[in-house]
Amino acid sequence: MEEENLLEAFWAVTRRLRIDVRVALEPWHVSPSQSRALGVLSRHGEMRLSALAEHLRIAPRSATEVIDDLEKRGLAVRKPDPSDRRATLVTLTDEGVSTVRAINEARAAEGERLFAGLDPADRADLTRILRQLRDSR
């Protein structure tokens, strides 16, 4: 049997983490794109839909659909941009803020479960290596 290479192993771990996180997010009934939008709004605060689309690297129309869904669920709200009547700002509601907090806790718990088998030195090495790869471009 052929040995798995580094890239294949990395993708397998990534797939596993995505599946585990998707399962962990089921109680909140949020899609991955909704979860990402909630995270961006939580980290960056109120913003225009166009800025949200840029952060998410999706088309503005897709960002509109994501916010439509979050707004129907009471997690986000639109309001007029006071500096430009044609633009709309999006922000989290109080329920959205508490949902983001709960989602972040669930994601952190999944990460802990995934990395629990590594000893502290291996975790530190992996963290250093991943940050190095992230920052190399």
N, CA, C and O atoms as a GROMACS GRO file, in nm:
protein
  548
    1MET      N    1   0.085  -0.118   0.000
    1MET     CA    2   0.000   0.000   0.000
    1MET      C    3   0.089   0.125   0.000
    1MET      O    4   0.188   0.131   0.073
    2GLU      N    5   0.054   0.221  -0.082
    2GLU     CA    6   0.132   0.344  -0.094
    2GLU      C    7   0.115   0.431   0.031
    2GLU      O    8   0.005   0.444   0.084
    3GLU      N    9   0.225   0.489   0.076
    3GLU     CA   10   0.222   0.574   0.195
    3GLU      C   11   0.159   0.709   0.163
    3GLU      O   12   0.184   0.767   0.057
    4GLU      N   13   0.078   0.758   0.254
    4GLU     CA   14   0.012   0.887   0.239
    4GLU      C   15   0.117   0.998   0.247
    4GLU      O   16   0.201   0.997   0.336
    5ASN      N   17   0.111   1.093   0.154
    5ASN     CA   18   0.207   1.204   0.159
    5ASN      C   19   0.154   1.316   0.250
    5ASN      O   20   0.041   1.312   0.296
    6LEU      N   21   0.239   1.414   0.273
    6LEU     CA   22   0.207   1.523   0.365
    6LEU      C   23   0.079   1.596   0.325
    6LEU      O   24  -0.007   1.622   0.409
    7LEU      N   25   0.066   1.629   0.197
    7LEU     CA   26  -0.053   1.702   0.152
    7LEU      C   27  -0.180   1.620   0.173
    7LEU      O   28  -0.281   1.673   0.219
    8GLU      N   29  -0.175   1.493   0.141
    8GLU     CA   30  -0.293   1.407   0.160
    8GLU      C   31  -0.329   1.398   0.308
    8GLU      O   32  -0.447   1.401   0.344
    9ALA      N   33  -0.229   1.386   0.394
    9ALA     CA   34  -0.254   1.379   0.538
    9ALA      C   35  -0.316   1.509   0.588
    9ALA      O   36  -0.409   1.508   0.668
   10PHE      N   37  -0.263   1.622   0.539
   10PHE     CA   38  -0.316   1.753   0.579
   10PHE      C   39  -0.462   1.766   0.539
   10PHE      O   40  -0.546   1.809   0.619
   11TRP      N   41  -0.495   1.729   0.412
   11TRP     CA   42  -0.633   1.738   0.365
   11TRP      C   43  -0.725   1.646   0.443
   11TRP      O   44  -0.839   1.682   0.471
   12ALA      N   45  -0.676   1.528   0.480
   12ALA     CA   46  -0.758   1.434   0.557
   12ALA      C   47  -0.791   1.494   0.694
   12ALA      O   48  -0.905   1.482   0.740
   13VAL      N   49  -0.694   1.556   0.759
   13VAL     CA   50  -0.719   1.619   0.889
   13VAL      C   51  -0.815   1.736   0.873
   13VAL      O   52  -0.906   1.754   0.955
   14THR      N   53  -0.797   1.815   0.770
   14THR     CA   54  -0.885   1.928   0.744
   14THR      C   55  -1.029   1.881   0.722
   14THR      O   56  -1.123   1.939   0.777
   15ARG      N   57  -1.044   1.776   0.642
   15ARG     CA   58  -1.178   1.720   0.618
   15ARG      C   59  -1.242   1.672   0.749
   15ARG      O   60  -1.359   1.699   0.776
   16ARG      N   61  -1.163   1.603   0.828
   16ARG     CA   62  -1.214   1.553   0.956
   16ARG      C   63  -1.260   1.668   1.046
   16ARG      O   64  -1.367   1.662   1.106
   17LEU      N   65  -1.179   1.773   1.053
   17LEU     CA   66  -1.215   1.888   1.136
   17LEU      C   67  -1.341   1.956   1.084
   17LEU      O   68  -1.428   1.993   1.163
   18ARG      N   69  -1.352   1.971   0.954
   18ARG     CA   70  -1.473   2.034   0.898
   18ARG      C   71  -1.598   1.953   0.929
   18ARG      O   72  -1.702   2.009   0.964
   19ILE      N   73  -1.588   1.822   0.916
   19ILE     CA   74  -1.702   1.736   0.945
   19ILE      C   75  -1.739   1.745   1.093
   19ILE      O   76  -1.856   1.760   1.128
   20ASP      N   77  -1.638   1.737   1.179
   20ASP     CA   78  -1.663   1.743   1.323
   20ASP      C   79  -1.724   1.878   1.364
   20ASP      O   80  -1.815   1.882   1.447
   21VAL      N   81  -1.674   1.986   1.305
   21VAL     CA   82  -1.729   2.118   1.337
   21VAL      C   83  -1.870   2.131   1.284
   21VAL      O   84  -1.957   2.187   1.352
   22ARG      N   85  -1.896   2.081   1.164
   22ARG     CA   86  -2.032   2.087   1.108
   22ARG      C   87  -2.131   2.016   1.201
   22ARG      O   88  -2.240   2.066   1.227
   23VAL      N   89  -2.092   1.900   1.252
   23VAL     CA   90  -2.177   1.826   1.345
   23VAL      C   91  -2.195   1.907   1.474
   23VAL      O   92  -2.305   1.914   1.528
   24ALA      N   93  -2.087   1.968   1.523
   24ALA     CA   94  -2.094   2.047   1.646
   24ALA      C   95  -2.185   2.169   1.631
   24ALA      O   96  -2.243   2.215   1.729
   25LEU      N   97  -2.197   2.221   1.509
   25LEU     CA   98  -2.280   2.340   1.485
   25LEU      C   99  -2.427   2.308   1.461
   25LEU      O  100  -2.510   2.399   1.451
   26GLU      N  101  -2.460   2.181   1.451
   26GLU     CA  102  -2.600   2.143   1.423
   26GLU      C  103  -2.702   2.202   1.520
   26GLU      O  104  -2.810   2.240   1.476
   27PRO      N  105  -2.670   2.213   1.651
   27PRO     CA  106  -2.772   2.270   1.741
   27PRO      C  107  -2.817   2.412   1.704
   27PRO      O  108  -2.926   2.454   1.740
   28TRP      N  109  -2.733   2.486   1.632
   28TRP     CA  110  -2.768   2.625   1.596
   28TRP      C  111  -2.824   2.635   1.456
   28TRP      O  112  -2.865   2.743   1.414
   29HIS      N  113  -2.827   2.525   1.382
   29HIS     CA  114  -2.885   2.522   1.248
   29HIS      C  115  -2.827   2.632   1.158
   29HIS      O  116  -2.900   2.700   1.086
   30VAL      N  117  -2.695   2.649   1.164
   30VAL     CA  118  -2.630   2.747   1.077
   30VAL      C  119  -2.545   2.673   0.974
   30VAL      O  120  -2.481   2.572   1.004
   31SER      N  121  -2.547   2.725   0.854
   31SER     CA  122  -2.464   2.670   0.748
   31SER      C  123  -2.321   2.720   0.768
   31SER      O  124  -2.299   2.816   0.842
   32PRO      N  125  -2.225   2.657   0.703
   32PRO     CA  126  -2.088   2.708   0.712
   32PRO      C  127  -2.076   2.854   0.669
   32PRO      O  128  -2.002   2.931   0.730
   33SER      N  129  -2.148   2.894   0.564
   33SER     CA  130  -2.138   3.033   0.519
   33SER      C  131  -2.201   3.128   0.621
   33SER      O  132  -2.152   3.239   0.641
   34GLN      N  133  -2.309   3.086   0.685
   34GLN     CA  134  -2.370   3.169   0.790
   34GLN      C  135  -2.276   3.180   0.910
   34GLN      O  136  -2.262   3.287   0.969
   35SER      N  137  -2.213   3.070   0.946
   35SER     CA  138  -2.118   3.070   1.057
   35SER      C  139  -2.001   3.164   1.029
   35SER      O  140  -1.958   3.238   1.116
   36ARG      N  141  -1.951   3.159   0.907
   36ARG     CA  142  -1.840   3.249   0.869
   36ARG      C  143  -1.884   3.394   0.875
   36ARG      O  144  -1.809   3.480   0.923
   37ALA      N  145  -2.005   3.424   0.826
   37ALA     CA  146  -2.055   3.562   0.829
   37ALA      C  147  -2.072   3.610   0.973
   37ALA      O  148  -2.038   3.724   1.005
   38LEU      N  149  -2.125   3.525   1.059
   38LEU     CA  150  -2.138   3.561   1.200
   38LEU      C  151  -2.002   3.592   1.260
   38LEU      O  152  -1.986   3.687   1.337
   39GLY      N  153  -1.903   3.510   1.226
   39GLY     CA  154  -1.767   3.532   1.277
   39GLY      C  155  -1.708   3.664   1.232
   39GLY      O  156  -1.647   3.736   1.311
   40VAL      N  157  -1.726   3.696   1.103
   40VAL     CA  158  -1.674   3.823   1.050
   40VAL      C  159  -1.740   3.940   1.120
   40VAL      O  160  -1.672   4.034   1.162
   41LEU      N  161  -1.872   3.936   1.133
   41LEU     CA  162  -1.943   4.045   1.200
   41LEU      C  163  -1.903   4.056   1.346
   41LEU      O  164  -1.895   4.167   1.401
   42SER      N  165  -1.878   3.944   1.409
   42SER     CA  166  -1.836   3.945   1.549
   42SER      C  167  -1.698   4.008   1.565
   42SER      O  168  -1.675   4.087   1.657
   43ARG      N  169  -1.607   3.973   1.476
   43ARG     CA  170  -1.470   4.025   1.486
   43ARG      C  171  -1.458   4.170   1.441
   43ARG      O  172  -1.382   4.247   1.500
   44HIS      N  173  -1.532   4.208   1.336
   44HIS     CA  174  -1.513   4.340   1.274
   44HIS      C  175  -1.625   4.440   1.304
   44HIS      O  176  -1.611   4.559   1.276
   45GLY      N  177  -1.735   4.392   1.359
   45GLY     CA  178  -1.844   4.482   1.390
   45GLY      C  179  -1.928   4.518   1.268
   45GLY      O  180  -1.917   4.456   1.162
   46GLU      N  181  -2.009   4.618   1.286
   46GLU     CA  182  -2.100   4.666   1.183
   46GLU      C  183  -2.025   4.697   1.055
   46GLU      O  184  -1.918   4.757   1.057
   47MET      N  185  -2.083   4.655   0.942
   47MET     CA  186  -2.018   4.682   0.813
   47MET      C  187  -2.120   4.677   0.700
   47MET      O  188  -2.230   4.626   0.714
   48ARG      N  189  -2.078   4.732   0.587
   48ARG     CA  190  -2.160   4.726   0.467
   48ARG      C  191  -2.162   4.583   0.414
   48ARG      O  192  -2.069   4.505   0.436
   49LEU      N  193  -2.269   4.551   0.343
   49LEU     CA  194  -2.279   4.419   0.281
   49LEU      C  195  -2.164   4.394   0.185
   49LEU      O  196  -2.114   4.281   0.177
   50SER      N  197  -2.121   4.496   0.114
   50SER     CA  198  -2.011   4.478   0.019
   50SER      C  199  -1.881   4.442   0.091
   50SER      O  200  -1.803   4.361   0.042
   51ALA      N  201  -1.860   4.502   0.208
   51ALA     CA  202  -1.740   4.469   0.287
   51ALA      C  203  -1.749   4.327   0.340
   51ALA      O  204  -1.649   4.255   0.344
   52LEU      N  205  -1.867   4.287   0.382
   52LEU     CA  206  -1.886   4.150   0.429
   52LEU      C  207  -1.855   4.051   0.317
   52LEU      O  208  -1.787   3.951   0.338
   53ALA      N  209  -1.905   4.080   0.198
   53ALA     CA  210  -1.878   3.992   0.083
   53ALA      C  211  -1.727   3.982   0.057
   53ALA      O  212  -1.677   3.874   0.026
   54GLU      N  213  -1.657   4.092   0.070
   54GLU     CA  214  -1.511   4.089   0.051
   54GLU      C  215  -1.444   4.003   0.157
   54GLU      O  216  -1.357   3.922   0.126
   55HIS      N  217  -1.484   4.020   0.281
   55HIS     CA  218  -1.426   3.939   0.390
   55HIS      C  219  -1.451   3.790   0.367
   55HIS      O  220  -1.364   3.707   0.393
   56LEU      N  221  -1.568   3.758   0.318
   56LEU     CA  222  -1.606   3.619   0.297
   56LEU      C  223  -1.556   3.565   0.162
   56LEU      O  224  -1.562   3.445   0.137
   57ARG      N  225  -1.508   3.655   0.078
   57ARG     CA  226  -1.462   3.620  -0.057
   57ARG      C  227  -1.575   3.553  -0.138
   57ARG      O  228  -1.556   3.449  -0.201
   58ILE      N  229  -1.692   3.617  -0.132
   58ILE     CA  230  -1.808   3.570  -0.208
   58ILE      C  231  -1.868   3.688  -0.282
   58ILE      O  232  -1.835   3.804  -0.255
   59ALA      N  233  -1.956   3.659  -0.375
   59ALA     CA  234  -2.024   3.764  -0.452
   59ALA      C  235  -2.118   3.841  -0.360
   59ALA      O  236  -2.176   3.783  -0.267
   60PRO      N  237  -2.134   3.971  -0.384
   60PRO     CA  238  -2.226   4.050  -0.302
   60PRO      C  239  -2.366   3.990  -0.294
   60PRO      O  240  -2.430   3.994  -0.189
   61ARG      N  241  -2.415   3.933  -0.404
   61ARG     CA  242  -2.548   3.870  -0.404
   61ARG      C  243  -2.553   3.755  -0.305
   61ARG      O  244  -2.653   3.736  -0.236
   62SER      N  245  -2.445   3.677  -0.298
   62SER     CA  246  -2.440   3.565  -0.203
   62SER      C  247  -2.439   3.616  -0.060
   62SER      O  248  -2.501   3.556   0.028
   63ALA      N  249  -2.368   3.726  -0.035
   63ALA     CA  250  -2.366   3.785   0.100
   63ALA      C  251  -2.506   3.832   0.137
   63ALA      O  252  -2.547   3.818   0.253
   64THR      N  253  -2.579   3.886   0.042
   64THR     CA  254  -2.717   3.930   0.066
   64THR      C  255  -2.802   3.810   0.109
   64THR      O  256  -2.882   3.821   0.202
   65GLU      N  257  -2.786   3.698   0.041
   65GLU     CA  258  -2.864   3.578   0.074
   65GLU      C  259  -2.829   3.526   0.214
   65GLU      O  260  -2.918   3.485   0.290
   66VAL      N  261  -2.701   3.529   0.248
   66VAL     CA  262  -2.658   3.484   0.381
   66VAL      C  263  -2.721   3.574   0.488
   66VAL      O  264  -2.774   3.525   0.588
   67ILE      N  265  -2.715   3.705   0.466
   67ILE     CA  266  -2.772   3.798   0.564
   67ILE      C  267  -2.923   3.787   0.568
   67ILE      O  268  -2.983   3.801   0.675
   68ASP      N  269  -2.988   3.762   0.454
   68ASP     CA  270  -3.133   3.739   0.455
   68ASP      C  271  -3.167   3.627   0.553
   68ASP      O  272  -3.259   3.639   0.634
   69ASP      N  273  -3.092   3.517   0.543
   69ASP     CA  274  -3.118   3.402   0.631
   69ASP      C  275  -3.091   3.436   0.777
   69ASP      O  276  -3.170   3.401   0.865
   70LEU      N  277  -2.980   3.504   0.804
   70LEU     CA  278  -2.947   3.540   0.943
   70LEU      C  279  -3.048   3.639   1.000
   70LEU      O  280  -3.081   3.635   1.118
   71GLU      N  281  -3.096   3.729   0.915
   71GLU     CA  282  -3.194   3.828   0.960
   71GLU      C  283  -3.328   3.760   0.993
   71GLU      O  284  -3.392   3.794   1.091
   72LYS      N  285  -3.369   3.663   0.910
   72LYS     CA  286  -3.494   3.590   0.937
   72LYS      C  287  -3.487   3.517   1.071
   72LYS      O  288  -3.589   3.500   1.138
   73ARG      N  289  -3.369   3.476   1.109
   73ARG     CA  290  -3.350   3.402   1.234
   73ARG      C  291  -3.324   3.494   1.352
   73ARG      O  292  -3.308   3.447   1.465
   74GLY      N  293  -3.319   3.625   1.329
   74GLY     CA  294  -3.298   3.720   1.437
   74GLY      C  295  -3.154   3.730   1.484
   74GLY      O  296  -3.128   3.778   1.595
   75LEU      N  297  -3.060   3.686   1.401
   75LEU     CA  298  -2.918   3.688   1.440
   75LEU      C  299  -2.844   3.811   1.388
   75LEU      O  300  -2.740   3.848   1.441
   76ALA      N  301  -2.898   3.873   1.285
   76ALA     CA  302  -2.837   3.994   1.228
   76ALA      C  303  -2.948   4.088   1.187
   76ALA      O  304  -3.064   4.049   1.172
   77VAL      N  305  -2.910   4.214   1.170
   77VAL     CA  306  -3.008   4.315   1.130
   77VAL      C  307  -2.941   4.412   1.034
   77VAL      O  308  -2.822   4.443   1.046
   78ARG      N  309  -3.021   4.460   0.938
   78ARG     CA  310  -2.974   4.562   0.845
   78ARG      C  311  -3.024   4.698   0.894
   78ARG      O  312  -3.129   4.710   0.957
   79LYS      N  313  -2.944   4.800   0.863
   79LYS     CA  314  -2.990   4.936   0.890
   79LYS      C  315  -2.924   5.028   0.789
   79LYS      O  316  -2.820   4.995   0.732
   80PRO      N  317  -2.986   5.143   0.765
   80PRO     CA  318  -2.929   5.236   0.667
   80PRO      C  319  -2.793   5.287   0.712
   80PRO      O  320  -2.770   5.309   0.831
   81ASP      N  321  -2.704   5.307   0.617
   81ASP     CA  322  -2.573   5.366   0.645
   81ASP      C  323  -2.592   5.517   0.654
   81ASP      O  324  -2.631   5.579   0.555
   82PRO      N  325  -2.566   5.578   0.770
   82PRO     CA  326  -2.591   5.721   0.784
   82PRO      C  327  -2.503   5.807   0.693
   82PRO      O  328  -2.535   5.923   0.667
   83SER      N  329  -2.392   5.751   0.645
   83SER     CA  330  -2.303   5.829   0.558
   83SER      C  331  -2.334   5.812   0.410
   83SER      O  332  -2.279   5.883   0.326
   84ASP      N  333  -2.424   5.717   0.376
   84ASP     CA  334  -2.460   5.693   0.236
   84ASP      C  335  -2.598   5.629   0.233
   84ASP      O  336  -2.612   5.511   0.265
   85ARG      N  337  -2.698   5.705   0.194
   85ARG     CA  338  -2.836   5.656   0.195
   85ARG      C  339  -2.856   5.533   0.107
   85ARG      O  340  -2.950   5.456   0.128
   86ARG      N  341  -2.769   5.514   0.007
   86ARG     CA  342  -2.784   5.400  -0.083
   86ARG      C  343  -2.730   5.271  -0.024
   86ARG      O  344  -2.762   5.162  -0.071
   87ALA      N  345  -2.648   5.281   0.079
   87ALA     CA  346  -2.580   5.165   0.135
   87ALA      C  347  -2.653   5.114   0.260
   87ALA      O  348  -2.727   5.187   0.326
   88THR      N  349  -2.628   4.988   0.290
   88THR     CA  350  -2.687   4.923   0.406
   88THR      C  351  -2.577   4.868   0.493
   88THR      O  352  -2.479   4.811   0.444
   89LEU      N  353  -2.593   4.886   0.624
   89LEU     CA  354  -2.500   4.828   0.720
   89LEU      C  355  -2.563   4.703   0.779
   89LEU      O  356  -2.685   4.692   0.791
   90VAL      N  357  -2.478   4.609   0.816
   90VAL     CA  358  -2.524   4.486   0.880
   90VAL      C  359  -2.454   4.474   1.014
   90VAL      O  360  -2.335   4.503   1.026
   91THR      N  361  -2.528   4.432   1.115
   91THR     CA  362  -2.471   4.412   1.248
   91THR      C  363  -2.539   4.293   1.314
   91THR      O  364  -2.648   4.253   1.274
   92LEU      N  365  -2.474   4.238   1.414
   92LEU     CA  366  -2.532   4.128   1.490
   92LEU      C  367  -2.635   4.181   1.590
   92LEU      O  368  -2.620   4.291   1.644
   93THR      N  369  -2.738   4.104   1.612
   93THR     CA  370  -2.832   4.132   1.720
   93THR      C  371  -2.772   4.075   1.849
   93THR      O  372  -2.669   4.008   1.846
   94ASP      N  373  -2.838   4.101   1.961
   94ASP     CA  374  -2.792   4.041   2.088
   94ASP      C  375  -2.795   3.888   2.079
   94ASP      O  376  -2.705   3.821   2.128
   95GLU      N  377  -2.899   3.835   2.015
   95GLU     CA  378  -2.906   3.690   1.997
   95GLU      C  379  -2.793   3.641   1.907
   95GLU      O  380  -2.737   3.533   1.928
   96GLY      N  381  -2.759   3.721   1.806
   96GLY     CA  382  -2.647   3.686   1.719
   96GLY      C  383  -2.516   3.681   1.795
   96GLY      O  384  -2.434   3.591   1.774
   97VAL      N  385  -2.496   3.778   1.883
   97VAL     CA  386  -2.373   3.782   1.964
   97VAL      C  387  -2.364   3.658   2.053
   97VAL      O  388  -2.258   3.596   2.063
   98SER      N  389  -2.475   3.622   2.118
   98SER     CA  390  -2.471   3.504   2.206
   98SER      C  391  -2.456   3.376   2.125
   98SER      O  392  -2.394   3.280   2.172
   99THR      N  393  -2.512   3.372   2.005
   99THR     CA  394  -2.497   3.255   1.918
   99THR      C  395  -2.351   3.240   1.876
   99THR      O  396  -2.297   3.130   1.877
  100VAL      N  397  -2.287   3.351   1.839
  100VAL     CA  398  -2.146   3.347   1.800
  100VAL      C  399  -2.063   3.295   1.917
  100VAL      O  400  -1.973   3.212   1.899
  101ARG      N  401  -2.091   3.342   2.035
  101ARG     CA  402  -2.017   3.298   2.154
  101ARG      C  403  -2.031   3.146   2.172
  101ARG      O  404  -1.932   3.077   2.196
  102ALA      N  405  -2.152   3.096   2.160
  102ALA     CA  406  -2.176   2.952   2.175
  102ALA      C  407  -2.109   2.872   2.064
  102ALA      O  408  -2.053   2.765   2.089
  103ILE      N  409  -2.116   2.922   1.942
  103ILE     CA  410  -2.052   2.855   1.829
  103ILE      C  411  -1.901   2.851   1.850
  103ILE      O  412  -1.837   2.748   1.826
  104ASN      N  413  -1.843   2.961   1.893
  104ASN     CA  414  -1.698   2.965   1.916
  104ASN      C  415  -1.657   2.864   2.023
  104ASN      O  416  -1.554   2.799   2.012
  105GLU      N  417  -1.739   2.852   2.127
  105GLU     CA  418  -1.710   2.754   2.232
  105GLU      C  419  -1.717   2.612   2.177
  105GLU      O  420  -1.633   2.528   2.210
  106ALA      N  421  -1.817   2.584   2.093
  106ALA     CA  422  -1.830   2.451   2.033
  106ALA      C  423  -1.714   2.421   1.940
  106ALA      O  424  -1.661   2.310   1.941
  107ARG      N  425  -1.674   2.518   1.860
  107ARG     CA  426  -1.560   2.498   1.769
  107ARG      C  427  -1.432   2.476   1.848
  107ARG      O  428  -1.352   2.390   1.811
  108ALA      N  429  -1.412   2.551   1.955
  108ALA     CA  430  -1.292   2.534   2.037
  108ALA      C  431  -1.290   2.394   2.100
  108ALA      O  432  -1.186   2.330   2.107
  109ALA      N  433  -1.407   2.348   2.144
  109ALA     CA  434  -1.414   2.214   2.203
  109ALA      C  435  -1.381   2.107   2.099
  109ALA      O  436  -1.314   2.008   2.131
  110GLU      N  437  -1.426   2.126   1.975
  110GLU     CA  438  -1.392   2.030   1.869
  110GLU      C  439  -1.243   2.031   1.841
  110GLU      O  440  -1.182   1.926   1.820
  111GLY      N  441  -1.184   2.150   1.841
  111GLY     CA  442  -1.040   2.160   1.822
  111GLY      C  443  -0.964   2.090   1.934
  111GLY      O  444  -0.866   2.019   1.909
  112GLU      N  445  -1.010   2.108   2.055
  112GLU     CA  446  -0.946   2.041   2.169
  112GLU      C  447  -0.955   1.890   2.155
  112GLU      O  448  -0.858   1.819   2.182
  113ARG      N  449  -1.073   1.841   2.112
  113ARG     CA  450  -1.088   1.697   2.093
  113ARG      C  451  -0.994   1.645   1.985
  113ARG      O  452  -0.932   1.540   2.000
  114LEU      N  453  -0.983   1.721   1.876
  114LEU     CA  454  -0.896   1.679   1.767
  114LEU      C  455  -0.750   1.672   1.810
  114LEU      O  456  -0.680   1.577   1.776
  115PHE      N  457  -0.705   1.772   1.884
  115PHE     CA  458  -0.563   1.781   1.919
  115PHE      C  459  -0.530   1.717   2.054
  115PHE      O  460  -0.415   1.721   2.098
  116ALA      N  461  -0.629   1.659   2.120
  116ALA     CA  462  -0.608   1.602   2.254
  116ALA      C  463  -0.503   1.491   2.255
  116ALA      O  464  -0.436   1.470   2.356
  117GLY      N  465  -0.488   1.420   2.144
  117GLY     CA  466  -0.391   1.311   2.138
  117GLY      C  467  -0.247   1.355   2.125
  117GLY      O  468  -0.156   1.273   2.132
  118LEU      N  469  -0.225   1.484   2.106
  118LEU     CA  470  -0.088   1.535   2.093
  118LEU      C  471  -0.037   1.581   2.228
  118LEU      O  472  -0.110   1.641   2.307
  119ASP      N  473   0.089   1.553   2.254
  119ASP     CA  474   0.146   1.604   2.379
  119ASP      C  475   0.174   1.753   2.363
  119ASP      O  476   0.178   1.803   2.250
  120PRO      N  477   0.193   1.825   2.473
  120PRO     CA  478   0.210   1.972   2.466
  120PRO      C  479   0.322   2.017   2.372
  120PRO      O  480   0.306   2.118   2.303
  121ALA      N  481   0.432   1.946   2.367
  121ALA     CA  482   0.542   1.986   2.278
  121ALA      C  483   0.501   1.972   2.131
  121ALA      O  484   0.532   2.059   2.050
  122ASP      N  485   0.430   1.864   2.096
  122ASP     CA  486   0.384   1.846   1.958
  122ASP      C  487   0.280   1.951   1.922
  122ASP      O  488   0.279   2.002   1.809
  123ARG      N  489   0.193   1.984   2.016
  123ARG     CA  490   0.094   2.090   1.991
  123ARG      C  491   0.163   2.223   1.965
  123ARG      O  492   0.124   2.297   1.875
  124ALA      N  493   0.264   2.254   2.043
  124ALA     CA  494   0.338   2.380   2.025
  124ALA      C  495   0.409   2.380   1.891
  124ALA      O  496   0.408   2.481   1.821
  125ASP      N  497   0.470   2.268   1.854
  125ASP     CA  498   0.538   2.259   1.723
  125ASP      C  499   0.438   2.274   1.609
  125ASP      O  500   0.463   2.348   1.513
  126LEU      N  501   0.324   2.206   1.619
  126LEU     CA  502   0.224   2.215   1.513
  126LEU      C  503   0.170   2.357   1.502
  126LEU      O  504   0.150   2.407   1.391
  127THR      N  505   0.146   2.422   1.613
  127THR     CA  506   0.099   2.561   1.612
  127THR      C  507   0.201   2.650   1.543
  127THR      O  508   0.165   2.733   1.460
  128ARG      N  509   0.326   2.634   1.578
  128ARG     CA  510   0.433   2.715   1.517
  128ARG      C  511   0.439   2.690   1.366
  128ARG      O  512   0.450   2.785   1.289
  129ILE      N  513   0.434   2.565   1.325
  129ILE     CA  514   0.442   2.530   1.182
  129ILE      C  515   0.322   2.585   1.106
  129ILE      O  516   0.339   2.642   0.998
  130LEU      N  517   0.203   2.570   1.160
  130LEU     CA  518   0.084   2.620   1.091
  130LEU      C  519   0.086   2.771   1.079
  130LEU      O  520   0.048   2.826   0.976
  131ARG      N  521   0.130   2.839   1.183
  131ARG     CA  522   0.141   2.986   1.174
  131ARG      C  523   0.245   3.026   1.071
  131ARG      O  524   0.225   3.123   0.997
  132GLN      N  525   0.352   2.954   1.065
  132GLN     CA  526   0.457   2.981   0.965
  132GLN      C  527   0.401   2.965   0.824
  132GLN      O  528   0.426   3.048   0.737
  133LEU      N  529   0.327   2.859   0.801
  133LEU     CA  530   0.265   2.837   0.670
  133LEU      C  531   0.163   2.944   0.638
  133LEU      O  532   0.157   2.994   0.526
  134ARG      N  533   0.083   2.980   0.737
  134ARG     CA  534  -0.020   3.084   0.718
  134ARG      C  535   0.042   3.218   0.679
  134ARG      O  536  -0.010   3.288   0.593
  135ASP      N  537   0.153   3.252   0.743
  135ASP     CA  538   0.216   3.383   0.725
  135ASP      C  539   0.317   3.388   0.610
  135ASP      O  540   0.374   3.494   0.583
  136SER      N  541   0.340   3.276   0.544
  136SER     CA  542   0.445   3.271   0.442
  136SER      C  543   0.407   3.335   0.310
  136SER      O  544   0.492   3.350   0.223
  137ARG      N  545   0.284   3.374   0.292
  137ARG     CA  546   0.242   3.436   0.165
  137ARG      C  547   0.208   3.579   0.184
  137ARG      O  548   0.172   3.647   0.089
   0.00000   0.00000   0.00000
